[in-house]
Amino acid sequence: MKLEGNTILVTGGGSGIGLELSKAFLARGNTVIATGRNLPKLEQAQRDLPGLQVLQSDVGKPEDVERLYTRVLKDFPKLNVVVNNAGVMREVNMHHDADNLDEFTREIDINFKGPVWMARKFLGHLKTMPNAAIVNVSSGLAFVPLPISPIYCATKAALHSFTLSLRAQLKNTQVKVFELLPPATQTNLLGEFDPKDFEGVSIMKVDEMVRQCVRGMEKDQLEIRPGQSNQLKFMNRVAPGFILAQLSKPVDRMLQTKQ
């Protein structure tokens, strides 16, 4: 895919992987619109990256997706790439009662429903554009779960499955469907976890992960698996019980301290 001269919308673009993707796309001469829930983060990103366009929006709310679609198509009619990057990851102990069920399943709204809503809303427009693409950012944990984060991992497995189906349905269109499956990456997403939960895991630097993503897109590599994500897919095929047991070890720590 040609990665110059595009108009690219990046959800969750105010920090982490989304911010680094926005930076990489801007450096290649693209128009980039970053969205997110946190307006101060977006404004800081705009100060750090001259030329970045920002719009506050929450992909976990369908009414926000509707408003975003109307605003973006009005202001940026040449939009041809949508990057579904927004995501949240939490440690969840299923032994605990959930006081608020909506908040308990917030990861489903943001991580899975959001990309589905975005694809459904923007697809009609993207099909009219040359060199168009949808990029779904899932996770290496789509292949095998980290059981201390059961809802996050389930959403990423669902997004992986959805991406495969979407790609098949769009095979006769000009819209490419990419999936980026990051490994554990050095972002704030891991900030609330105990470092012991990731012992033995190689935490990838976000700029290197994004470089591999961009290279993959330029080569039309539709499933991009940087770093240990490749190993997770392989191990889940050849030794699923072993790799699940390894990723289940942090559950013992969680149950000891929080049951």
Residue pairs with C-beta under 8 A, 6 or more apart in sequence:
1 131
1 133
1 176
1 178
1 217
1 218
1 220
2 131
3 25
3 28
3 30
3 214
3 217
3 218
4 28
4 29
4 30
5 29
5 30
6 25
6 30
6 31
6 80
6 81
6 131
7 30
7 31
7 33
7 76
7 78
7 79
7 80
7 81
8 25
8 30
8 31
8 32
8 33
8 79
8 80
8 81
8 82
8 83
9 33
9 35
9 72
9 76
9 79
9 81
9 82
9 83
9 122
10 18
10 21
10 22
10 25
10 32
10 33
10 34
10 35
10 83
10 85
11 18
11 35
11 36
11 57
11 59
11 82
11 83
11 84
11 85
11 86
11 114
11 118
12 18
12 35
12 36
12 59
12 85
12 86
12 87
13 19
13 21
13 22
13 32
13 33
13 34
13 35
13 36
13 42
13 45
13 52
13 54
13 85
14 34
14 36
14 38
14 41
14 42
14 44
14 45
14 54
15 36
15 38
15 41
15 45
15 187
15 188
16 185
16 187
16 188
16 189
16 206
17 85
17 137
17 182
17 185
17 187
17 206
17 209
17 210
18 34
18 36
18 83
18 85
18 86
19 34
19 45
19 49
20 206
20 207
20 209
20 210
21 83
21 85
21 210
21 213
22 32
22 34
22 45
22 49
22 52
23 49
23 210
24 210
24 211
24 213
24 214
25 32
26 32
26 49
26 51
26 52
28 214
31 53
31 76
31 78
32 49
32 51
32 52
32 53
33 53
33 54
33 55
33 72
33 76
33 79
34 42
34 45
34 46
34 52
34 53
34 54
34 55
35 42
35 54
35 55
35 56
35 57
35 59
35 68
35 86
36 42
36 54
36 56
36 57
36 86
37 56
37 57
37 58
39 56
42 54
42 55
42 56
43 54
45 52
45 54
46 52
46 53
46 54
53 76
55 68
55 71
55 72
57 64
57 65
57 67
57 68
58 64
58 110
59 65
59 68
59 84
59 86
59 110
59 114
59 115
59 117
59 118
60 86
60 106
60 109
60 110
60 113
60 114
61 109
62 113
62 117
65 114
65 117
65 118
65 121
66 121
69 121
69 122
72 79
73 79
73 125
78 129
79 122
79 125
79 126
79 129
80 126
80 129
80 130
80 131
80 132
80 133
81 132
81 133
81 134
81 135
82 118
82 119
82 122
82 126
82 133
82 134
82 135
83 135
83 137
84 114
84 115
84 118
84 119
84 134
84 135
84 136
84 137
85 135
85 137
86 110
86 111
86 114
87 107
87 110
87 111
87 137
87 152
87 155
87 189
88 106
88 107
88 110
88 111
88 152
88 189
89 107
89 149
89 152
89 189
89 190
90 107
90 149
90 151
90 152
90 192
91 148
91 149
91 192
91 193
91 254
92 104
92 148
92 149
92 150
92 151
92 152
93 148
93 254
93 255
93 258
93 259
94 150
95 255
95 258
95 259
96 258
98 104
104 151
105 151
107 151
107 152
107 155
108 151
108 154
108 155
111 152
111 155
111 156
111 159
112 155
112 158
112 159
112 162
115 136
115 159
115 162
116 162
119 134
119 136
119 166
122 134
123 134
123 170
123 175
126 132
126 133
126 134
126 175
127 173
127 174
127 175
129 174
130 174
131 174
132 174
132 175
132 176
133 175
133 176
133 177
133 178
133 217
134 166
134 175
134 176
134 177
134 178
135 178
135 179
135 180
135 217
136 159
136 162
136 163
136 166
136 177
136 178
136 179
136 180
137 179
137 180
137 182
138 156
138 159
138 160
138 163
138 179
138 180
138 181
139 152
139 153
139 156
139 181
139 182
139 229
140 181
140 182
140 183
140 184
140 225
140 227
140 228
140 229
140 232
140 233
141 149
141 152
141 153
141 156
141 157
141 232
142 153
142 156
142 157
142 159
142 160
142 181
143 157
143 160
143 181
143 229
143 232
143 233
143 236
144 232
144 235
144 236
144 240
144 243
144 244
144 247
145 153
145 154
145 157
145 244
145 247
146 152
146 153
146 197
146 247
146 250
147 153
147 244
147 247
147 248
147 250
147 251
148 193
148 197
148 250
148 251
148 254
160 179
160 181
163 177
163 179
166 177
167 177
167 222
170 177
176 220
176 222
177 222
178 216
178 217
178 221
178 222
178 223
178 224
179 222
179 223
179 224
180 213
180 216
180 224
180 226
181 223
181 224
181 225
181 226
181 229
181 233
182 204
182 209
182 226
182 227
182 229
183 201
183 202
183 204
183 209
183 226
183 227
183 228
183 229
183 232
184 190
184 198
184 201
184 202
184 203
184 204
184 228
185 203
185 204
185 205
185 206
185 209
186 203
186 204
186 205
186 206
187 206
190 198
190 203
194 250
194 253
196 250
196 253
197 250
197 253
201 228
202 227
202 228
204 226
204 227
204 228
208 226
209 226
209 227
212 224
212 226
212 227
213 224
213 226
215 221
216 224
217 224
225 233
232 243
235 242
235 243
236 243
